[in-house]
Every structure is written in structure tokens, then in C-alpha cells.
Amino acid sequence: MRLALITGEYPPLPGGVGDYTRELARALQARGHVVAVWTDRRGGEDAGSPVPVFRVIRRWDAAAWLALGRSLRAWRPDGVLLQYQAAAYGLGGAMNLWPAIARLWLKATPIVVTFHDLRVPYLFPKAGPLREWSVRFLARSADGVIVTNHEDEATLRAVGIRPLWRVPIGSNIQPPMDLPRAEESRRRLSFPLDRPLVGFFGFLHPSKGFDVLLEAVAALIREGVPLGLVHIGATVAPSDPSQNDYAARCRRRIVELGLQEHIWETGYRPSEEISLSFAAVDLCALPYRDGVSFRRGTLMAALAHGRAVISTIPRVPIPELRDGENILLVPPEDPGALATAIRNVLRDPALRSRLETGARALAEHFAWERIAAQVEQVFEALRPRR
């Protein structure tokens, strides 16, 4: 099949949706499909990419409809997959209307939307219910919908969205086969060798609970636990500058808690150095405010690197997650419970080893080959429908 992937962000611009699109495109290509990506002009060229990238969009507004229509009609895809996350499109609503508009150019070509989350766009002041309506309109106007997690699946099924598939995301950072051990990784990155290190991966966004982790780490240090915290990755996503205020609040809190000498920040680094950082830490703490979910690329990366993961109780049951076996779960927004979980993992080598083994086994379910095969099945299922 000739498959066109549309995304609001794409490497070398940092962002989880862009990284996901790149990995999915490569996996689909490896399965024998002809794949290309359409995105905007930010970030420049992805040098050496085996997947063609058409940077035809100036801004994600109504003008993007015409630019996409002309380019896609010339390319003649057998299917179109729109990666949707409101922030990646500047919180505007133009792409929420795009599948309905695209019929002018694409006719019977199946259009599928992957919802990376169900957060609503801003649209305009006092848009109110229109924001929620725009997301549902996007889902209903597509030929098929993919969600990445159990919670979003339940939400869309409850409002009658069909046909609907749940296809998980994979890790955007693939660990190399020769990843060194913790001590060597710390030496290469100039991390301390004299204390346990807790890792946190991802942009600073209120939903990820970095401020909760700061409180937990500070409490453990006050107890006399020699501890360091490593923030792996960039601080703020270029596609969502609204995160700046939260990041600033976290930095102020670091000073207020006296944690300046206990925190290391890698910043945006190549994937090889991100993997080194994962290898260097003793565990990963990901205290999401809205509960752990398979839509979180940060979780997938920690699992892929075989880290012991502490996260928060999901909003809806996730059968694949087994508390104490492949993840350790605590209530959201509870620094005390988080501190206790961190202490228990650091003091109990058997628990840590069990969580690491469970994480590696769970990560096998999110291999890109398997994800690409499921996306392929979605388009195969839609062919006779059209």
C-alpha cells in the first residue's frame, strides 16, 4: 500500500508525536509499504531519513487544507493516517475539520485518525463546548479511528465512535544492543557514582507530575537518603510553549527545596545519550497526575530500557500492568506514597530485579513491527468498506 502520514511535528524538531510518526513510518516501510510523511516547515530536514518527508505546510490553518490536498492528490495514496494531538497543530482547529474537507481531493481514499490523546484545541476565546465538539467531529468524519490506550478507547466508544481500534505506541528511543552498565554510563555522562539515581523522562508538563517527584525526593533527602534525580530529555516541547510557566514553577521549587546539588538535567540529547541516561539510573519515577497510560511514550521508553518503573494508578484498569511485577503503582499527587515506593525499590534488590524483568517482558508487546502490523490491518479492514 501507499500510505501517507500527516503530523504536526516531525524530527529533528523534538516531540513525542513526531518521533512516533518517524518510527511507525520506518516500520511500515520495513513491511513493504510505500510510505511518506507530510508536515510543516519547522525543524528543517531530517538528514538521512529513509522515509520521504514533504514539508508543504506553512501554518496549520485553513491554508493547510489546500496545500495537503494538492500534494496528496499528486502522490495518490491508498490510505492516509493523520496523527492528532491538539498541541502539535498549535491548538488550532483547522485539522479537526480536515478529513471532511479532504473528500474534495481524496475521494474514496480511507482516512484514519490516530488520537494520541483527547485534549481539546483552544480554537478561540470562549469557544466552550465547540472545543469538545471539534474533537468528536474529527473522529466521526474519519473512516476509522485509532486510539493508543484503554481510557481513550472507553471515552470514544461511549459516544458511539466506530470503527475504532486500539493500537499502542512504542518507545521512540530504542536501546542499543551494547548499552553499557550503570557505572560506565555514569562516567560517560559525568553523573555521580556515590548515590542512587532516580530518573524522570520527558518534557515538563503539569500532567507528568515532576513537581510531585521533587517533593518526594526532597523528603527522602531530609531523611538522610543519599539520592540524586536525573531529568532525562528536553524541558519544554517546541510545539507547546504553554509548558513554560510550569517549568518555571518547577525550577523555583527546586531552589525552595534546596535540591540544586541533587539534580542533573541532560537537556535535549541524541537518542544514544538518552539511552545512556536510562542505563545510569537505578529506577524511573513517572508520577502522572492522570494515571499511567499506554499513550505515554515516556513510559514506553523506560520499559524498553528495562528500568524499574514507579508510576500512578491508572484511571481505567489496564490488564497488562501488574503492580509489583512489571510496575509499581502509587496514588497520583501523593509525594509521601511516591517517596515510600522509591525507598522500597532502592532497599529491596529482589523487588527492583523483578520490576526490571517485568518491564522488559512488557516492552515486547510494544515492538514497532507489531504496531505496524496492526496499523496495516486497520487499512486492510477499511478497503472493502470503501
C-alpha positions as CSV (number, residue, x, y, z in Angstrom):
1,M,0.0,0.0,0.0
2,R,1.0,3.6,-0.5
3,L,0.4,5.2,3.0
4,A,0.6,8.9,3.7
5,L,1.3,10.0,7.3
6,I,0.4,13.5,8.4
7,T,1.8,15.0,11.6
8,G,2.0,18.4,13.2
9,E,5.6,17.9,14.3
10,Y,8.5,15.8,13.0
11,P,12.2,15.3,13.7
12,P,14.6,17.0,14.0
13,L,12.0,19.0,15.9
14,P,11.7,17.3,19.3
15,G,8.3,15.9,20.3
16,G,6.7,12.5,21.0
17,V,4.2,12.6,18.2
18,G,6.9,13.4,15.6
19,D,9.1,10.6,16.9
20,Y,6.2,8.2,16.9
21,T,5.5,9.1,13.3
22,R,9.1,8.5,12.2
23,E,9.3,5.1,13.9
24,L,5.9,4.0,12.6
25,A,6.8,5.1,9.0
26,R,10.1,3.2,9.1
27,A,8.3,0.1,10.5
28,L,5.6,0.3,7.8
29,Q,8.3,0.7,5.2
30,A,10.1,-2.4,6.5
31,R,6.9,-4.3,5.9
32,G,7.0,-3.5,2.3
33,H,4.7,-0.4,2.1
34,V,5.5,2.8,0.3
35,V,5.4,5.5,3.0
36,A,5.8,9.2,3.1
37,V,5.3,11.9,5.7
38,W,3.6,15.3,5.4
39,T,4.4,18.0,8.0
40,D,5.2,21.7,8.4
41,R,8.4,23.6,7.7
42,R,9.7,23.8,11.3
43,G,12.8,21.9,12.2
44,G,14.4,21.7,8.7
45,E,15.3,18.5,7.0
46,D,15.6,15.1,8.7
47,A,19.0,14.3,7.2
48,G,19.5,10.7,6.1
49,S,15.8,9.8,6.6
50,P,14.8,6.7,4.5
51,V,11.2,8.0,4.5
52,P,10.4,10.9,2.2
53,V,9.2,14.0,4.1
54,F,7.1,16.7,2.4
55,R,7.2,19.9,4.3
56,V,4.4,21.7,2.5
57,I,2.7,23.4,5.4
58,R,3.4,27.0,6.5
59,R,0.8,27.1,9.2
60,W,-1.8,24.7,10.4
61,D,-4.8,26.8,9.4
62,A,-7.3,26.6,6.5
63,A,-4.5,27.2,4.0
64,A,-3.1,23.8,5.1
65,W,-6.1,22.1,3.6
66,L,-5.2,23.3,0.1
67,A,-1.5,22.5,0.5
68,L,-2.2,19.0,1.7
69,G,-4.9,18.4,-0.9
70,R,-2.7,19.3,-3.8
71,S,0.3,17.4,-2.6
72,L,-1.6,14.2,-1.6
73,R,-3.6,14.1,-4.8
74,A,-0.4,14.2,-6.8
75,W,1.2,11.4,-4.6
76,R,-2.0,9.2,-4.9
77,P,-2.0,7.3,-1.5
78,D,-4.0,4.2,-0.8
79,G,-4.6,5.4,2.7
80,V,-4.0,8.5,4.9
81,L,-3.1,8.4,8.6
82,L,-3.5,11.7,10.5
83,Q,-1.6,11.8,13.8
84,Y,-3.7,14.0,16.0
85,Q,-2.6,15.9,19.2
86,A,-4.0,19.4,19.5
87,A,-0.8,20.9,20.7
88,A,1.1,19.6,17.8
89,Y,-1.1,21.7,15.5
90,G,-0.7,24.8,17.6
91,L,-4.0,24.2,19.4
92,G,-6.0,25.4,16.4
93,G,-9.0,23.6,15.0
94,A,-8.3,23.5,11.2
95,M,-7.1,19.9,11.2
96,N,-10.2,18.8,13.1
97,L,-12.2,19.7,10.0
98,W,-9.7,18.4,7.5
99,P,-11.0,14.8,6.9
100,A,-14.4,16.3,5.9
101,I,-12.7,18.8,3.6
102,A,-10.2,16.3,2.2
103,R,-13.0,14.4,0.4
104,L,-12.8,17.1,-2.3
105,W,-9.3,15.8,-3.2
106,L,-9.0,12.2,-1.9
107,K,-12.5,10.9,-2.9
108,A,-12.7,7.3,-1.7
109,T,-9.2,7.1,-0.1
110,P,-9.6,5.9,3.5
111,I,-8.6,8.5,6.1
112,V,-7.7,7.2,9.6
113,V,-7.0,9.4,12.6
114,T,-4.7,8.3,15.4
115,F,-5.6,10.2,18.6
116,H,-2.5,10.5,20.8
117,D,-4.8,12.0,23.4
118,L,-8.2,13.6,23.6
119,R,-7.2,17.0,24.8
120,V,-9.2,19.7,23.1
121,P,-7.8,22.6,21.0
122,Y,-8.0,26.2,22.1
123,L,-9.8,27.4,18.9
124,F,-10.6,30.9,20.1
125,P,-11.6,32.7,23.3
126,K,-14.9,31.4,24.9
127,A,-15.1,28.6,22.4
128,G,-16.6,26.5,25.2
129,P,-18.4,23.3,24.0
130,L,-17.1,23.8,20.5
131,R,-13.7,22.5,21.6
132,E,-15.1,19.2,22.7
133,W,-17.3,19.1,19.6
134,S,-14.4,19.6,17.3
135,V,-12.6,16.5,18.6
136,R,-15.7,14.4,18.2
137,F,-16.3,15.8,14.7
138,L,-12.8,14.8,13.7
139,A,-13.4,11.3,15.0
140,R,-16.8,10.9,13.2
141,S,-15.6,12.4,9.9
142,A,-12.7,9.9,9.6
143,D,-13.2,6.4,8.0
144,G,-11.5,4.9,11.0
145,V,-10.1,5.9,14.4
146,I,-7.1,4.6,16.3
147,V,-6.6,5.2,20.0
148,T,-3.4,4.4,21.9
149,N,-4.8,3.5,25.3
150,H,-7.7,1.9,27.2
151,E,-9.1,5.2,28.7
152,D,-9.4,7.0,25.3
153,E,-11.0,3.8,23.8
154,A,-13.6,3.8,26.5
155,T,-14.3,7.5,26.1
156,L,-14.9,7.3,22.3
157,R,-16.8,4.1,22.4
158,A,-19.2,5.7,24.9
159,V,-20.1,8.4,22.4
160,G,-20.6,5.9,19.6
161,I,-17.4,6.3,17.6
162,R,-17.0,3.4,15.1
163,P,-15.0,1.8,13.6
164,L,-12.4,2.0,16.4
165,W,-9.1,0.2,17.1
166,R,-6.7,0.4,20.0
167,V,-3.1,0.3,18.8
168,P,-0.4,1.1,21.4
169,I,2.6,3.3,20.8
170,G,6.1,2.1,21.1
171,S,9.3,3.5,22.5
172,N,10.7,6.4,20.5
173,I,14.2,5.7,21.9
174,Q,15.5,2.2,21.0
175,P,18.2,1.0,23.4
176,P,21.4,-0.2,21.6
177,M,22.5,-3.8,21.9
178,D,25.8,-2.8,23.6
179,L,24.4,-0.4,26.2
180,P,27.0,-0.2,29.0
181,R,26.3,-0.9,32.7
182,A,25.3,1.8,35.1
183,E,28.8,2.7,36.4
184,E,30.2,3.2,32.9
185,S,27.2,5.1,31.8
186,R,27.5,7.5,34.7
187,R,31.2,8.0,34.0
188,R,30.5,9.0,30.4
189,L,27.8,11.4,31.4
190,S,29.6,12.8,34.5
191,F,26.8,11.6,36.8
192,P,27.7,10.9,40.5
193,L,28.9,7.4,41.4
194,D,28.3,7.7,45.2
195,R,24.5,7.7,45.4
196,P,21.4,6.1,43.9
197,L,19.8,8.0,41.0
198,V,16.1,8.3,40.2
199,G,15.3,9.1,36.5
200,F,12.4,11.2,35.1
201,F,12.0,11.3,31.3
202,G,10.1,13.8,29.2
203,F,9.0,17.4,28.9
204,L,7.9,19.2,32.0
205,H,4.1,19.3,31.7
206,P,1.7,19.5,34.7
207,S,0.2,16.2,33.8
208,K,3.5,14.4,34.3
209,G,3.9,15.3,38.0
210,F,7.5,16.4,38.1
211,D,6.7,18.8,40.9
212,V,5.3,15.8,42.9
213,L,8.5,13.9,42.3
214,L,10.5,16.9,43.6
215,E,8.6,16.8,46.9
216,A,9.2,13.1,47.2
217,V,12.9,13.4,46.5
218,A,13.3,16.3,49.0
219,A,11.5,14.2,51.7
220,L,13.9,11.3,51.2
221,I,16.9,13.6,51.3
222,R,15.7,15.1,54.6
223,E,15.5,11.5,55.9
224,G,19.2,11.1,55.1
225,V,18.8,9.0,52.0
226,P,21.7,9.9,49.6
227,L,19.8,10.4,46.4
228,G,20.1,12.1,43.0
229,L,17.4,13.0,40.4
230,V,18.2,12.9,36.7
231,H,15.8,14.7,34.4
232,I,16.3,13.0,31.0
233,G,15.4,14.9,27.9
234,A,14.4,18.4,27.0
235,T,12.5,20.7,29.3
236,V,9.7,22.2,27.1
237,A,8.2,20.9,23.8
238,P,8.6,23.5,21.0
239,S,5.0,22.7,19.9
240,D,3.6,23.6,23.3
241,P,5.1,26.8,24.8
242,S,2.3,26.8,27.4
243,Q,4.6,24.5,29.4
244,N,7.0,27.3,30.1
245,D,5.1,28.5,33.2
246,Y,5.0,25.1,34.7
247,A,8.7,24.6,34.0
248,A,9.5,27.9,35.7
249,R,7.5,26.9,38.7
250,C,9.4,23.6,39.0
251,R,12.7,25.5,38.8
252,R,11.6,27.8,41.6
253,R,10.6,24.8,43.7
254,I,14.0,23.2,43.2
255,V,15.6,26.2,44.8
256,E,13.0,26.4,47.6
257,L,13.6,22.7,48.5
258,G,17.4,23.1,48.3
259,L,17.7,20.5,45.6
260,Q,20.1,22.3,43.3
261,E,23.0,20.0,44.1
262,H,20.9,16.9,43.8
263,I,19.5,17.3,40.3
264,W,21.1,16.6,36.9
265,E,19.5,17.7,33.6
266,T,20.6,16.2,30.3
267,G,18.6,18.6,28.1
268,Y,17.7,17.5,24.5
269,R,20.3,14.9,23.5
270,P,20.7,12.3,20.7
271,S,19.0,9.0,21.3
272,E,22.3,7.3,22.1
273,E,22.8,9.6,25.1
274,I,19.3,9.3,26.2
275,S,19.8,5.5,26.4
276,L,23.0,6.1,28.4
277,S,21.0,8.2,30.9
278,F,18.4,5.4,31.3
279,A,21.2,2.9,31.9
280,A,22.7,5.2,34.5
281,V,19.7,5.5,36.8
282,D,18.5,2.9,39.3
283,L,14.8,3.4,38.6
284,C,12.4,5.6,36.8
285,A,9.6,7.6,38.6
286,L,6.8,8.8,36.3
287,P,4.1,10.1,38.6
288,Y,1.5,11.1,36.0
289,R,-1.4,13.1,37.5
290,D,-3.9,11.4,35.3
291,G,-2.7,7.9,36.0
292,V,-0.3,5.7,34.0
293,S,-1.4,5.1,30.4
294,F,-0.1,3.4,27.3
295,R,-0.4,6.7,25.4
296,R,2.8,7.8,27.3
297,G,5.9,7.5,25.2
298,T,7.9,8.3,28.3
299,L,6.6,5.1,29.9
300,M,7.4,3.0,26.8
301,A,11.0,4.3,26.7
302,A,11.5,3.3,30.4
303,L,10.1,-0.1,29.8
304,A,12.2,-0.6,26.6
305,H,15.3,0.1,28.6
306,G,14.3,-2.4,31.3
307,R,14.1,0.1,34.1
308,A,12.2,-0.5,37.4
309,V,9.2,1.9,36.9
310,I,7.2,3.6,39.6
311,S,4.1,5.3,38.3
312,T,0.5,6.1,39.3
313,I,-2.7,4.1,39.4
314,P,-4.5,4.3,36.1
315,R,-7.9,5.8,35.7
316,V,-9.2,2.7,34.0
317,P,-7.9,-0.9,34.6
318,I,-5.0,-1.9,32.4
319,P,-4.8,-5.7,32.5
320,E,-1.2,-5.8,31.1
321,L,0.1,-3.8,34.2
322,R,0.7,-6.0,37.2
323,D,1.5,-4.0,40.3
324,G,4.7,-5.2,42.0
325,E,5.6,-7.4,38.9
326,N,6.2,-5.1,35.9
327,I,5.5,-1.7,37.5
328,L,5.0,-0.3,41.0
329,L,1.8,1.9,41.4
330,V,1.1,4.7,43.8
331,P,-1.8,7.2,44.1
332,P,-1.5,10.3,41.9
333,E,-0.4,13.5,43.6
334,D,0.9,11.7,46.7
335,P,4.5,12.6,47.4
336,G,4.6,10.5,50.6
337,A,3.5,7.4,48.8
338,L,5.9,8.1,46.0
339,A,8.8,8.5,48.4
340,T,7.9,5.3,50.1
341,A,7.9,3.4,46.8
342,I,11.3,4.9,45.8
343,R,12.7,3.9,49.2
344,N,11.4,0.3,48.9
345,V,12.8,-0.2,45.4
346,L,16.2,1.1,46.4
347,R,16.3,-1.0,49.6
348,D,15.0,-4.3,48.0
349,P,17.2,-5.6,45.2
350,A,14.8,-8.5,44.6
351,L,11.9,-6.1,44.0
352,R,14.0,-4.0,41.7
353,S,15.1,-7.0,39.8
354,R,11.6,-8.3,39.4
355,L,10.3,-4.9,38.1
356,E,13.2,-4.8,35.6
357,T,12.5,-8.2,34.3
358,G,8.8,-7.5,34.1
359,A,9.4,-4.2,32.3
360,R,11.5,-5.9,29.6
361,A,8.8,-8.6,29.1
362,L,6.0,-6.0,28.9
363,A,8.0,-3.9,26.4
364,E,7.9,-6.8,23.9
365,H,4.2,-6.1,23.4
366,F,5.1,-2.6,22.0
367,A,7.6,-3.5,19.3
368,W,7.3,-1.3,16.2
369,E,7.0,-4.4,14.0
370,R,3.9,-5.4,15.9
371,I,2.4,-1.9,15.9
372,A,3.0,-1.5,12.1
373,A,1.2,-4.8,11.5
374,Q,-1.8,-3.6,13.5
375,V,-1.9,-0.3,11.5
376,E,-1.7,-2.3,8.3
377,Q,-4.7,-4.4,9.5
378,V,-6.7,-1.2,10.0
379,F,-6.3,-0.1,6.4
380,E,-6.9,-3.7,5.1
381,A,-10.2,-3.7,7.1
382,L,-11.2,-0.4,5.6
383,R,-10.5,-1.4,2.0
384,P,-13.8,-3.3,1.4
385,R,-15.7,-0.7,3.3
386,R,-14.8,1.9,0.7
